[in-house]
Amino acid sequence: MSTNAFDLSEMARIVGMSATKAKNWTSGRPFKLAASIMQASGRGKSNIYSLNDLYLMAVAEEFSRAGLAAKAIGRLLEALQKGFPNGIAEVSKLTVWREQHESQGQRLKFHVLSDRDRPGSKSAQVWHQLDVKGLVKRLEKAIELVREGKV
């Protein structure tokens, strides 16, 4: 397999998450991270994920570890894919937040800025900053270890 192409089990090992969780997150339970390189078509076929898919899965896992609910992680991934159509690896850090004054029952929207220390709004209710450069470095090392059969 190409150095920038991953099957599901390889992606889970690289990110450091359970295969079950990765399978759920790629099959629509409760959100879907679709394979960018190749969607499986038929029994016995595997989805093939890109390097950016791997980065998004790692971001999802980071936010899961930080306590964000799975449905909210799905909305965050949508915001990242829309805000960074060429991928997130080129930014050094992401600042993610939700507004404090969004009405009850309204779908909470994530706002994302790159390379900022604070949210772009004074009414940010919940915000989190992610060191993307550090995450990418960690994943590059993990890719090597998995490809060498050491993980």
Biotite code that builds the C-alpha atoms (Angstrom):
import biotite.structure as struc

atoms = struc.array([
    struc.Atom([0.000, 0.000, 0.000], chain_id="A", res_id=1, res_name="MET", atom_name="CA", element="C"),
    struc.Atom([1.177, 3.534, -0.750], chain_id="A", res_id=2, res_name="SER", atom_name="CA", element="C"),
    struc.Atom([2.776, 5.499, 2.082], chain_id="A", res_id=3, res_name="THR", atom_name="CA", element="C"),
    struc.Atom([-0.189, 7.893, 1.976], chain_id="A", res_id=4, res_name="ASN", atom_name="CA", element="C"),
    struc.Atom([-2.939, 5.245, 1.824], chain_id="A", res_id=5, res_name="ALA", atom_name="CA", element="C"),
    struc.Atom([-4.308, 3.331, 4.799], chain_id="A", res_id=6, res_name="PHE", atom_name="CA", element="C"),
    struc.Atom([-6.861, 0.628, 5.473], chain_id="A", res_id=7, res_name="ASP", atom_name="CA", element="C"),
    struc.Atom([-9.090, 0.906, 8.535], chain_id="A", res_id=8, res_name="LEU", atom_name="CA", element="C"),
    struc.Atom([-7.108, -1.337, 10.885], chain_id="A", res_id=9, res_name="SER", atom_name="CA", element="C"),
    struc.Atom([-3.843, 0.370, 9.979], chain_id="A", res_id=10, res_name="GLU", atom_name="CA", element="C"),
    struc.Atom([-5.413, 3.794, 10.526], chain_id="A", res_id=11, res_name="MET", atom_name="CA", element="C"),
    struc.Atom([-6.719, 2.731, 13.965], chain_id="A", res_id=12, res_name="ALA", atom_name="CA", element="C"),
    struc.Atom([-3.275, 1.429, 15.013], chain_id="A", res_id=13, res_name="ARG", atom_name="CA", element="C"),
    struc.Atom([-1.548, 4.607, 13.848], chain_id="A", res_id=14, res_name="ILE", atom_name="CA", element="C"),
    struc.Atom([-4.024, 6.871, 15.653], chain_id="A", res_id=15, res_name="VAL", atom_name="CA", element="C"),
    struc.Atom([-3.916, 4.678, 18.768], chain_id="A", res_id=16, res_name="GLY", atom_name="CA", element="C"),
    struc.Atom([-7.603, 3.893, 19.017], chain_id="A", res_id=17, res_name="MET", atom_name="CA", element="C"),
    struc.Atom([-9.684, 0.746, 19.045], chain_id="A", res_id=18, res_name="SER", atom_name="CA", element="C"),
    struc.Atom([-10.604, -0.834, 15.723], chain_id="A", res_id=19, res_name="ALA", atom_name="CA", element="C"),
    struc.Atom([-14.240, -0.953, 16.867], chain_id="A", res_id=20, res_name="THR", atom_name="CA", element="C"),
    struc.Atom([-14.361, 2.792, 17.478], chain_id="A", res_id=21, res_name="LYS", atom_name="CA", element="C"),
    struc.Atom([-12.674, 3.495, 14.122], chain_id="A", res_id=22, res_name="ALA", atom_name="CA", element="C"),
    struc.Atom([-15.170, 1.205, 12.358], chain_id="A", res_id=23, res_name="LYS", atom_name="CA", element="C"),
    struc.Atom([-18.106, 2.959, 14.002], chain_id="A", res_id=24, res_name="ASN", atom_name="CA", element="C"),
    struc.Atom([-16.763, 6.381, 13.065], chain_id="A", res_id=25, res_name="TRP", atom_name="CA", element="C"),
    struc.Atom([-16.315, 5.373, 9.439], chain_id="A", res_id=26, res_name="THR", atom_name="CA", element="C"),
    struc.Atom([-19.686, 3.685, 9.082], chain_id="A", res_id=27, res_name="SER", atom_name="CA", element="C"),
    struc.Atom([-21.980, 6.433, 10.303], chain_id="A", res_id=28, res_name="GLY", atom_name="CA", element="C"),
    struc.Atom([-22.250, 5.564, 14.005], chain_id="A", res_id=29, res_name="ARG", atom_name="CA", element="C"),
    struc.Atom([-22.793, 8.373, 15.070], chain_id="A", res_id=30, res_name="PRO", atom_name="CA", element="C"),
    struc.Atom([-20.923, 10.200, 12.293], chain_id="A", res_id=31, res_name="PHE", atom_name="CA", element="C"),
    struc.Atom([-19.166, 9.106, 9.127], chain_id="A", res_id=32, res_name="LYS", atom_name="CA", element="C"),
    struc.Atom([-15.612, 9.784, 8.119], chain_id="A", res_id=33, res_name="LEU", atom_name="CA", element="C"),
    struc.Atom([-15.668, 8.594, 4.520], chain_id="A", res_id=34, res_name="ALA", atom_name="CA", element="C"),
    struc.Atom([-12.643, 7.107, 2.774], chain_id="A", res_id=35, res_name="ALA", atom_name="CA", element="C"),
    struc.Atom([-11.178, 9.610, 0.313], chain_id="A", res_id=36, res_name="SER", atom_name="CA", element="C"),
    struc.Atom([-9.078, 7.300, -1.828], chain_id="A", res_id=37, res_name="ILE", atom_name="CA", element="C"),
    struc.Atom([-11.419, 4.366, -2.412], chain_id="A", res_id=38, res_name="MET", atom_name="CA", element="C"),
    struc.Atom([-14.874, 3.447, -1.149], chain_id="A", res_id=39, res_name="GLN", atom_name="CA", element="C"),
    struc.Atom([-15.283, -0.314, -0.838], chain_id="A", res_id=40, res_name="ALA", atom_name="CA", element="C"),
    struc.Atom([-17.682, -1.720, -3.409], chain_id="A", res_id=41, res_name="SER", atom_name="CA", element="C"),
    struc.Atom([-18.606, -5.248, -2.532], chain_id="A", res_id=42, res_name="GLY", atom_name="CA", element="C"),
    struc.Atom([-17.969, -7.954, -0.025], chain_id="A", res_id=43, res_name="ARG", atom_name="CA", element="C"),
    struc.Atom([-14.374, -8.449, 1.046], chain_id="A", res_id=44, res_name="GLY", atom_name="CA", element="C"),
    struc.Atom([-13.244, -5.055, -0.256], chain_id="A", res_id=45, res_name="LYS", atom_name="CA", element="C"),
    struc.Atom([-11.654, -2.447, 2.008], chain_id="A", res_id=46, res_name="SER", atom_name="CA", element="C"),
    struc.Atom([-12.012, 1.297, 2.141], chain_id="A", res_id=47, res_name="ASN", atom_name="CA", element="C"),
    struc.Atom([-8.747, 3.104, 1.513], chain_id="A", res_id=48, res_name="ILE", atom_name="CA", element="C"),
    struc.Atom([-8.146, 6.277, 3.506], chain_id="A", res_id=49, res_name="TYR", atom_name="CA", element="C"),
    struc.Atom([-5.886, 9.214, 2.673], chain_id="A", res_id=50, res_name="SER", atom_name="CA", element="C"),
    struc.Atom([-3.333, 10.895, 4.886], chain_id="A", res_id=51, res_name="LEU", atom_name="CA", element="C"),
    struc.Atom([-5.813, 13.729, 5.489], chain_id="A", res_id=52, res_name="ASN", atom_name="CA", element="C"),
    struc.Atom([-8.463, 11.148, 6.510], chain_id="A", res_id=53, res_name="ASP", atom_name="CA", element="C"),
    struc.Atom([-5.910, 9.826, 9.013], chain_id="A", res_id=54, res_name="LEU", atom_name="CA", element="C"),
    struc.Atom([-5.327, 13.337, 10.363], chain_id="A", res_id=55, res_name="TYR", atom_name="CA", element="C"),
    struc.Atom([-9.074, 13.904, 10.724], chain_id="A", res_id=56, res_name="LEU", atom_name="CA", element="C"),
    struc.Atom([-9.472, 10.591, 12.548], chain_id="A", res_id=57, res_name="MET", atom_name="CA", element="C"),
    struc.Atom([-6.659, 11.614, 14.898], chain_id="A", res_id=58, res_name="ALA", atom_name="CA", element="C"),
    struc.Atom([-8.311, 14.991, 15.525], chain_id="A", res_id=59, res_name="VAL", atom_name="CA", element="C"),
    struc.Atom([-11.587, 13.185, 16.260], chain_id="A", res_id=60, res_name="ALA", atom_name="CA", element="C"),
    struc.Atom([-9.807, 10.908, 18.734], chain_id="A", res_id=61, res_name="GLU", atom_name="CA", element="C"),
    struc.Atom([-8.074, 13.871, 20.401], chain_id="A", res_id=62, res_name="GLU", atom_name="CA", element="C"),
    struc.Atom([-11.411, 15.615, 20.914], chain_id="A", res_id=63, res_name="PHE", atom_name="CA", element="C"),
    struc.Atom([-12.980, 12.360, 22.110], chain_id="A", res_id=64, res_name="SER", atom_name="CA", element="C"),
    struc.Atom([-10.253, 12.057, 24.750], chain_id="A", res_id=65, res_name="ARG", atom_name="CA", element="C"),
    struc.Atom([-10.938, 15.684, 25.712], chain_id="A", res_id=66, res_name="ALA", atom_name="CA", element="C"),
    struc.Atom([-14.555, 14.702, 26.452], chain_id="A", res_id=67, res_name="GLY", atom_name="CA", element="C"),
    struc.Atom([-16.421, 15.942, 23.374], chain_id="A", res_id=68, res_name="LEU", atom_name="CA", element="C"),
    struc.Atom([-19.517, 13.895, 22.522], chain_id="A", res_id=69, res_name="ALA", atom_name="CA", element="C"),
    struc.Atom([-19.359, 11.784, 19.359], chain_id="A", res_id=70, res_name="ALA", atom_name="CA", element="C"),
    struc.Atom([-22.145, 13.705, 17.583], chain_id="A", res_id=71, res_name="LYS", atom_name="CA", element="C"),
    struc.Atom([-20.336, 16.966, 18.302], chain_id="A", res_id=72, res_name="ALA", atom_name="CA", element="C"),
    struc.Atom([-17.125, 15.441, 16.931], chain_id="A", res_id=73, res_name="ILE", atom_name="CA", element="C"),
    struc.Atom([-18.992, 14.661, 13.719], chain_id="A", res_id=74, res_name="GLY", atom_name="CA", element="C"),
    struc.Atom([-20.050, 18.315, 13.414], chain_id="A", res_id=75, res_name="ARG", atom_name="CA", element="C"),
    struc.Atom([-16.488, 19.395, 14.158], chain_id="A", res_id=76, res_name="LEU", atom_name="CA", element="C"),
    struc.Atom([-15.152, 17.180, 11.353], chain_id="A", res_id=77, res_name="LEU", atom_name="CA", element="C"),
    struc.Atom([-17.703, 18.726, 8.969], chain_id="A", res_id=78, res_name="GLU", atom_name="CA", element="C"),
    struc.Atom([-16.450, 22.195, 9.947], chain_id="A", res_id=79, res_name="ALA", atom_name="CA", element="C"),
    struc.Atom([-12.819, 21.152, 9.453], chain_id="A", res_id=80, res_name="LEU", atom_name="CA", element="C"),
    struc.Atom([-13.502, 19.615, 6.048], chain_id="A", res_id=81, res_name="GLN", atom_name="CA", element="C"),
    struc.Atom([-15.377, 22.736, 4.955], chain_id="A", res_id=82, res_name="LYS", atom_name="CA", element="C"),
    struc.Atom([-12.878, 25.198, 6.434], chain_id="A", res_id=83, res_name="GLY", atom_name="CA", element="C"),
    struc.Atom([-9.763, 23.345, 5.262], chain_id="A", res_id=84, res_name="PHE", atom_name="CA", element="C"),
    struc.Atom([-10.633, 21.632, 1.962], chain_id="A", res_id=85, res_name="PRO", atom_name="CA", element="C"),
    struc.Atom([-6.923, 20.997, 1.248], chain_id="A", res_id=86, res_name="ASN", atom_name="CA", element="C"),
    struc.Atom([-6.372, 19.369, 4.642], chain_id="A", res_id=87, res_name="GLY", atom_name="CA", element="C"),
    struc.Atom([-5.323, 20.491, 8.095], chain_id="A", res_id=88, res_name="ILE", atom_name="CA", element="C"),
    struc.Atom([-1.667, 19.436, 8.044], chain_id="A", res_id=89, res_name="ALA", atom_name="CA", element="C"),
    struc.Atom([-0.449, 22.821, 6.827], chain_id="A", res_id=90, res_name="GLU", atom_name="CA", element="C"),
    struc.Atom([-1.614, 24.714, 9.918], chain_id="A", res_id=91, res_name="VAL", atom_name="CA", element="C"),
    struc.Atom([0.327, 24.685, 13.154], chain_id="A", res_id=92, res_name="SER", atom_name="CA", element="C"),
    struc.Atom([-2.624, 24.871, 15.524], chain_id="A", res_id=93, res_name="LYS", atom_name="CA", element="C"),
    struc.Atom([-6.400, 24.955, 15.471], chain_id="A", res_id=94, res_name="LEU", atom_name="CA", element="C"),
    struc.Atom([-8.660, 26.874, 17.813], chain_id="A", res_id=95, res_name="THR", atom_name="CA", element="C"),
    struc.Atom([-12.186, 25.473, 17.909], chain_id="A", res_id=96, res_name="VAL", atom_name="CA", element="C"),
    struc.Atom([-15.153, 27.000, 19.749], chain_id="A", res_id=97, res_name="TRP", atom_name="CA", element="C"),
    struc.Atom([-18.916, 27.290, 20.021], chain_id="A", res_id=98, res_name="ARG", atom_name="CA", element="C"),
    struc.Atom([-20.846, 30.480, 20.658], chain_id="A", res_id=99, res_name="GLU", atom_name="CA", element="C"),
    struc.Atom([-22.395, 31.070, 24.052], chain_id="A", res_id=100, res_name="GLN", atom_name="CA", element="C"),
    struc.Atom([-25.659, 32.546, 22.752], chain_id="A", res_id=101, res_name="HIS", atom_name="CA", element="C"),
    struc.Atom([-26.846, 29.868, 20.351], chain_id="A", res_id=102, res_name="GLU", atom_name="CA", element="C"),
    struc.Atom([-30.500, 29.154, 21.057], chain_id="A", res_id=103, res_name="SER", atom_name="CA", element="C"),
    struc.Atom([-31.815, 26.030, 22.767], chain_id="A", res_id=104, res_name="GLN", atom_name="CA", element="C"),
    struc.Atom([-32.562, 23.213, 20.329], chain_id="A", res_id=105, res_name="GLY", atom_name="CA", element="C"),
    struc.Atom([-30.457, 24.807, 17.601], chain_id="A", res_id=106, res_name="GLN", atom_name="CA", element="C"),
    struc.Atom([-27.699, 22.640, 16.176], chain_id="A", res_id=107, res_name="ARG", atom_name="CA", element="C"),
    struc.Atom([-24.507, 23.949, 17.749], chain_id="A", res_id=108, res_name="LEU", atom_name="CA", element="C"),
    struc.Atom([-22.067, 25.176, 15.158], chain_id="A", res_id=109, res_name="LYS", atom_name="CA", element="C"),
    struc.Atom([-18.305, 24.887, 15.512], chain_id="A", res_id=110, res_name="PHE", atom_name="CA", element="C"),
    struc.Atom([-16.098, 27.750, 14.503], chain_id="A", res_id=111, res_name="HIS", atom_name="CA", element="C"),
    struc.Atom([-12.506, 26.991, 13.576], chain_id="A", res_id=112, res_name="VAL", atom_name="CA", element="C"),
    struc.Atom([-9.516, 29.251, 13.054], chain_id="A", res_id=113, res_name="LEU", atom_name="CA", element="C"),
    struc.Atom([-5.959, 28.277, 12.345], chain_id="A", res_id=114, res_name="SER", atom_name="CA", element="C"),
    struc.Atom([-2.899, 29.637, 14.064], chain_id="A", res_id=115, res_name="ASP", atom_name="CA", element="C"),
    struc.Atom([-4.791, 31.697, 16.647], chain_id="A", res_id=116, res_name="ARG", atom_name="CA", element="C"),
    struc.Atom([-4.326, 31.593, 20.427], chain_id="A", res_id=117, res_name="ASP", atom_name="CA", element="C"),
    struc.Atom([-7.907, 32.564, 21.269], chain_id="A", res_id=118, res_name="ARG", atom_name="CA", element="C"),
    struc.Atom([-11.342, 32.149, 19.707], chain_id="A", res_id=119, res_name="PRO", atom_name="CA", element="C"),
    struc.Atom([-12.423, 34.769, 17.201], chain_id="A", res_id=120, res_name="GLY", atom_name="CA", element="C"),
    struc.Atom([-15.365, 35.718, 19.403], chain_id="A", res_id=121, res_name="SER", atom_name="CA", element="C"),
    struc.Atom([-15.724, 37.100, 22.914], chain_id="A", res_id=122, res_name="LYS", atom_name="CA", element="C"),
    struc.Atom([-18.889, 35.048, 23.405], chain_id="A", res_id=123, res_name="SER", atom_name="CA", element="C"),
    struc.Atom([-17.137, 31.709, 22.927], chain_id="A", res_id=124, res_name="ALA", atom_name="CA", element="C"),
    struc.Atom([-18.722, 29.231, 25.306], chain_id="A", res_id=125, res_name="GLN", atom_name="CA", element="C"),
    struc.Atom([-16.491, 26.205, 24.907], chain_id="A", res_id=126, res_name="VAL", atom_name="CA", element="C"),
    struc.Atom([-13.163, 26.314, 23.167], chain_id="A", res_id=127, res_name="TRP", atom_name="CA", element="C"),
    struc.Atom([-10.201, 24.046, 22.681], chain_id="A", res_id=128, res_name="HIS", atom_name="CA", element="C"),
    struc.Atom([-6.861, 24.445, 21.019], chain_id="A", res_id=129, res_name="GLN", atom_name="CA", element="C"),
    struc.Atom([-5.098, 21.622, 19.198], chain_id="A", res_id=130, res_name="LEU", atom_name="CA", element="C"),
    struc.Atom([-1.402, 21.519, 18.318], chain_id="A", res_id=131, res_name="ASP", atom_name="CA", element="C"),
    struc.Atom([-1.724, 20.202, 14.755], chain_id="A", res_id=132, res_name="VAL", atom_name="CA", element="C"),
    struc.Atom([2.030, 20.255, 14.055], chain_id="A", res_id=133, res_name="LYS", atom_name="CA", element="C"),
    struc.Atom([2.678, 18.107, 17.124], chain_id="A", res_id=134, res_name="GLY", atom_name="CA", element="C"),
    struc.Atom([-0.132, 15.742, 16.148], chain_id="A", res_id=135, res_name="LEU", atom_name="CA", element="C"),
    struc.Atom([1.219, 15.387, 12.595], chain_id="A", res_id=136, res_name="VAL", atom_name="CA", element="C"),
    struc.Atom([4.742, 14.669, 13.907], chain_id="A", res_id=137, res_name="LYS", atom_name="CA", element="C"),
    struc.Atom([3.398, 12.022, 16.284], chain_id="A", res_id=138, res_name="ARG", atom_name="CA", element="C"),
    struc.Atom([1.389, 10.414, 13.478], chain_id="A", res_id=139, res_name="LEU", atom_name="CA", element="C"),
    struc.Atom([4.372, 10.392, 11.090], chain_id="A", res_id=140, res_name="GLU", atom_name="CA", element="C"),
    struc.Atom([6.378, 8.479, 13.703], chain_id="A", res_id=141, res_name="LYS", atom_name="CA", element="C"),
    struc.Atom([3.471, 6.084, 14.284], chain_id="A", res_id=142, res_name="ALA", atom_name="CA", element="C"),
    struc.Atom([3.122, 5.487, 10.523], chain_id="A", res_id=143, res_name="ILE", atom_name="CA", element="C"),
    struc.Atom([6.766, 4.407, 10.378], chain_id="A", res_id=144, res_name="GLU", atom_name="CA", element="C"),
    struc.Atom([6.353, 2.053, 13.344], chain_id="A", res_id=145, res_name="LEU", atom_name="CA", element="C"),
    struc.Atom([3.187, 0.475, 11.951], chain_id="A", res_id=146, res_name="VAL", atom_name="CA", element="C"),
    struc.Atom([4.684, 0.059, 8.489], chain_id="A", res_id=147, res_name="ARG", atom_name="CA", element="C"),
    struc.Atom([7.765, -1.578, 10.039], chain_id="A", res_id=148, res_name="GLU", atom_name="CA", element="C"),
    struc.Atom([5.491, -3.953, 11.965], chain_id="A", res_id=149, res_name="GLY", atom_name="CA", element="C"),
    struc.Atom([6.559, -2.590, 15.350], chain_id="A", res_id=150, res_name="LYS", atom_name="CA", element="C"),
    struc.Atom([3.033, -1.600, 16.440], chain_id="A", res_id=151, res_name="VAL", atom_name="CA", element="C"),
])
